[in-house]
Amino acid sequence: METSIASSPSIHKQEIGDPSIHHDLESEDCAMEVEKQVTNVVVTEQKSQQEGDTSTLGSYVGPLTIPTSTRPPYDCTKHFTTETVFPSDEALVDWIRCTGKQHGFIIVIMGSEKCIKNRTPRMRFSCERSGKYRPFVKKVDGKEVAVKKRVRSTGTKKCECPFELKAVKGNDGWTVSVHNDTHNHPPAVYLEGHSYAGRLSAEQTSTVVDLSVALVKPREILTHLKVQDPENVMCIKTAYIVRNKYRVIEKAGKSQMQHLLDRLEKYQYVHWTRGNETENVTELFWSPPSAGEMLHAFPRVLMMDCTYKTNKYRLHLLQIVGVTSTEMTFCAAFAFMECEKTENYTWFLEKLKGMMDPNALPSVIVTDRELALMNAITNVFPHATNLLCRWHIGKNVLAKCRKMFDDKMWEEFICSWGLVVFSANVAQYEERKWL
């Protein structure tokens, strides 16, 4: 059954311009229909203004129909009327929340008096949309003044829903009664996005924490939980919140650097730090527990490269990679550095040298022609040969030489260049460099 609203100017101005109608029309089909009809009103008025006809301005063209099922109030007396006596408050709360979810309403605890001496234990429940939005306030000269924290478009779920339940504990257990049986808003079609409906159990929270520690991405955590429990209505934001809470608890009030040093100590990483006059850590060297053994077994070839200010503190991250006899690589050491100077690189390389066998130092060190790093290598490893990275050379050739050739000549040049670069020995290099 559908009801038609008359097309008078007064009703148009009052009803169509009233945002509470759109606030209450949460049914998807109805909301789309209202939006379509309101759009027709705007288009009609614009056409009238262009044609100079003012007779239709302020009037509604066509009937605005709203399905009866989407209009409040919504009587929920029969859903929450029960003669059951609940043995505990947990059983009572579970029953009320499950019943509300089955009918599209989220019921929350508004207050409880369970531990007051000489008072009968009781609890009050209401809809999550009860009450109204309360802005952030602070006292100025003894008066409360509303403060807008951030300038952004926001909304609220609160619509002063009057629904209310009351529960009292008797000699046999808890009983519940309906104090106000109506909702002033339609039931939710989908429960995703409702914070109370998306709450996780203790077991699910533990699962999110364990997967986060294992570096599983939040979206994959969400998929895993929904596969385990198809009725789970949590959103990805919940996974981020649980993960962040765990990290805050794990840090226990420590700074980022203190937490990092504790983790390095816990997992037995080899590490050294260096600070400035204010005792702030400016440089950090660390190496995995297994890197020492790998460096003793494969010390001959090392590759070094630095990333630039890609972290929160804008520090340089230097990484050293070793190469095995089967041409596989392994992480040998890392360092956060304040700046790229010879003195900084020298301190880092001396710590690396201290981890290695004095009789098995690197013979070849590959870099990207960072002059400060090359000078430090000469100081710390004077007998090592410093080679330039083939990948960085290729990038420079592409950037500097491409504009000197047309397409056909460039293909011939790059093929010849590849033969020279991939020479297996000196004799082959001497043969190919003149091709």
N, C-alpha and C positions, 0 to 999 in steps of 0.2 A: 504494500500500500504506500502511495506517495502523496504528499501534501503540496499544494501549489501556493506560493506567496503572491499576493496581488501586486500588480505593477503600478503602484502609486509613487509619486515623488518622495513622500515622507518616508514610506517604508524602504524605498531604495536607499535614501541617505542614512537611515538609521541602521538597517540590517546589513547592507552590502559594505558599508564603511566601517562596521563594527568588527574589530579583529577577533573578538571572542568567538565569532561564528567559525572562522578558520581555525581557531584554537581548539574548538570542540569537535570539528569535523575531521577526525583522524582516520576514518575509513577511506581507503585509497580511492575507490571508485567515486565516492561522494565528493571528496576533495577535488578530484580532477574535473568533475562536472561543474562544481561551483566556480573553479578557476576559468573554465571554458566560458561560462555564462557571464562572469564579470568581465572577461576580455571582450565579449560581444558588446557589453555596455560601453566600454572605453572606445572601441572602434566606432560605434554608432555615434557617440558624442563628438568624436573627432571629425567624422564625415559631416555632421550637422554644422559644426563650426566652419568648416571649409565652404559649405554650400550657403552659409548665412541663415540657416533655419535653426531657430532657437526653441522651437516648440517641443522638441524631444529631449532637451537638456535637463538633466536631473531626474528623468523618468527611466524606468527599467523596461527594456524591450524584451518580451518573451517571459514566460513563467520561470521562476527559480524553484526547482523541485529538490527537496531534501528527503531521502528515504527515512521512513519512520524509525527504522532500527538504529539510526545514528543519532537520534535526539535524546538528550538526557531528560529526566533522571533515569538511572539504571537501578532497579530494585534487586538486591542480592540477599534478601532475607532468607529465602529457602536454601541458599547455598551454605550459609553459615549457621543455620539453626540445627542444633544437634543435642541429643540427650546424653551423649557420651561423657563419661567422667575420665579425664586423662590422668594417669598415675604420676606424671612429672611435667614440669614446665617445658622441657625439651620436646616431649611428645605433643604437647599443645601447640607449640610454635611450629613444629613440622607440619601438623595437620592444617593449620590456618594458612601457612604459606603455600602448601601444595594445592589446597582448595582454591586459593586466589589465582594461582598460576593456571589452573585448569580452565578458569573463566576469563583469563586475560587481564587480571588485576594483580598488582604487587602489593602485598600487605607487609607492613613494617611495625616494629615495636616503638610506640611513642613514649612510653613510660612504664616503670615497674616499681612496686613497693614490696619487695620480697624479704628484705632484711631489717625492717623497721620494728623495733621492740613494741610489743603490745598492739600491733596492727595486723589485721588480716592480710596475708599476702595477696596482691592483686596486680594485674597487668592491663595496659591499654594498647590497642592496636588500631592503626589507621592506614589509609591508602598512602602510597609513596608520593602522591601528588597533593596531599593535604597541606594546608598552610599556604603562605605566599612568599615570594622572593624577598629576602632581607639583604639590603646592600651592606657592604663593609662600612663600618662607622668608626670614628675615633673622637675622643673628647678634645674640644677646643674651647678654652675658657669655661670649662665646666659644662659645656653643651655638646651633645652628640652630633657630629657632622658627617654626612655620607661622603665617602671618598671613592672615587673611581680609579681602580688600580691601573687598568690598561684601557686604552681607547680601542675597542673592538666591538663587533656586532655579536651579542650574546643572546641566549634565550634561557628559559627556565621551564621545568616540568610542573612546577607548582601552579595549581589552579583552585586552591581552597576547597578541595574535595571534602565533603562533610562525613564520609563513611567512617564508622568507628565501632570497634568491638571492645567488650570488657570481659575480663576473665578473673575469677575469684577462686582461691584455694579453700576447699572445705576439708572435712575430716577424711573423706574418701579420695580426694584428689581435686583436680582443676576442672571447673565448668566454665563455659563461654556463653555469652549472650550478645545479641545485636543491639547496640545503643542507637546507631543511625544506619539505616539500611540502604542508602542511596549513594551512587556515584554521580558526579556532575560532568563526567566525560566518558566517552565510549571505551570499551575494552581494547587492549592492545592486540593487534593482529599478529605481530611478531614480538617476541620478548628480547631479541638481540638489542643491545644498547641500554637495557635497563640494568643499572648497577647492582641492585639487589638480586635480580634474577640470574645475573652472570657471576655471582660469587662462587669461589672454588671451595671444595672441601679440603680438609687437611691432607688427604691423600693426593688430591690433584695439585695442591700447592707444592707438596714435596716433589711431585713429578716435574713441575715447571722448574723448580730450583735445580734438580739433578740434570735436566736437559740443558739448562742455561750454563751450568758448570762445564758440560760437555761441548759447549760452543754451538749448540743447535740454535738456529735462527727462530725468532718468535713466531713467524708464520708457519714454520714446520711444527713447532710446539702446539700451536692452535689446531693444526690438522690432526696431529696425533691424539689430542684430547677428545676431539669431536668423533674420531673413529672409535675410540674406546667407549665414549658415551654419546650416542646420537642425540640425546635430549639436552646436551650441554649447550647453553646459549651465551657462553662467554665470548667476548670480542678480543681482538689482538691487543688492545690497550691493557687489558687485564694481565696478559703475559708480561708486558713491559713493566707494569707496576710491581708485580711479584718479583721480577728479576731485579729491579732497582732497590726494593726493600731488602732483599737478600744481600746485595752489595753494600748497602748502608750498614746493616747489622754486622757484616763480615769486617768492615773497616773499623768498627768500634770507636769512632771518633778520631781516628788517625788521619793524617794528611795522605795525599796520593803517594808521595815519596816514601813516607813511613810504611804505608801498606805494601808498596812494591818491595822495599828492602826486607820486610817480614816474609813475604812470599819467596823471595830469592833464598832467604835463610832456611825457610821451611823445606823447600825442595832441593836444598844442597847445591845451589848454583855457585860457581866461583865468581866472586864479584868484588870490586873495589870502587870507592867513591872519592871525589875530590871537591872541595868547597871553596867559597870565597871568604872575605873578611867577616861577613855576617853569619858565617857557618851554614849558609844555604848550599845545598848540593848543586853544583853546576855541571859536573861530568860524572858519568856512571859507566863502568865496564862490567859486563857479565858474560858468562859462558855456561852452556848446558853441562850437566854432570858427565855426560858421555863424550863431550868434545875433547877432553884431555886424552882419552884412549885413542880416539880417531886421529888426533894430531900426532901422537907418537907413532901410529901405524902409517899415516900418509901425510908427511910434513912437506913434501917437495913442492907442491903447487898450491898457491893461495890466490884468491881473487878478492878484491876490496872495492866497495862502492858505497856511496853516501847518498841518502835521501835528504831533501831540503825542507825543513820546517813543515812537516806533514802531521805534526802532533799538537796537542793542546798547548804545550809550553814553547812551541816554535824552536825546538832544539834540533840539531842535526843528528840523524841516526846513521851510524857507520856499521856496516855488516861485513864480516869476513867469512868466506866460504872456502872450504877445502875440496880437493878433488881426489877420488880414490883411484886405484889401479884399473878399475873397470869403467872409468869416466863417469862415475856417479858423483854427486856433490853432497856435502854435509855442512851444516851450520857450525862454524868454529867459535865465533864470538860476536858480541854486539857492543855498541857504545853509544851513549847520548853525549853529545859534545856541545859546548856553548858556542864555539866558533871554529872555523876551519883554518887554523894556523899550524905551522910546523911544530910548535911547542905542544899543542894539544894532541896532534897525531903521534908525536914522539912518546908522550906519556902512555897513550893507548897501546902502541906497539911494544913498549917495554913490558907492560903487563902481559901482553900476549906471548912475548919471548920467554917470560918467566914460567909460563905453563908448558913450554916445549923442552925437549931433550937438547942440551947444548951441542950434542954431536949429531943432531938431526934437525937442522934448521932449513927453512925453505930455500929452494934454488931458484924458483921463478915466482914472481909476484905480479899479478895483472891488475892494472888500474885504468882509470878513464882520463889520464893525463891531468890529474889534480896536482899542481906543482908543489903545494905544501905537503901533500901526502908523499910525493916522490922524494922530496928532500928528507922527510922523516924516515922513509925506508932506507935511504942511503946511510943515514946515521945509525939506525938500529940493526939493519941487515945489510952490511956493506958488501957481502959476497953474493947477494941475490941479484938475479937479472930482472930488471923492471920492464915488463912488456905492456903495450897498450891494448885495451880491450877491442876485439874485432868488431863487436856490435857498435860501439861508440864511433869507431873509425868509419864504419859503413854509414852511420847517420850523418857524419860530417861530410863524407863524399857526396851523399845525396843532396845535402843542403847547399854545398859550395859549387859542385861540378855540374849539376843537372842543367843549369841555365846555359852552359857552354856548348851543348850538343842539341841537335834536333832528335826526333824520336828514333830514326833509324840508326844514327851514329851512337845514340845513348845506349841502345840495346847491344851494339857491338862492344862498346866500351865496358859496360857492366859485366858482360861475359868474360872479357879479358881480365878485368879486375878480379872477378871471382876466381879465375885460374891462379892468379898470383897469390891471392890471400890464402887459398887452400893448398898451397904447395906443401908437400909432405916433408921436404928436407931442403937444405941450402942449395944443393945442386939443382934441384927442380925449380927453386925460386930464381936462381940466376938464369936459368934457361927460359923461364916464362916471362920475366919482367920486361923483356924487349919485344914481346909479341905485339 
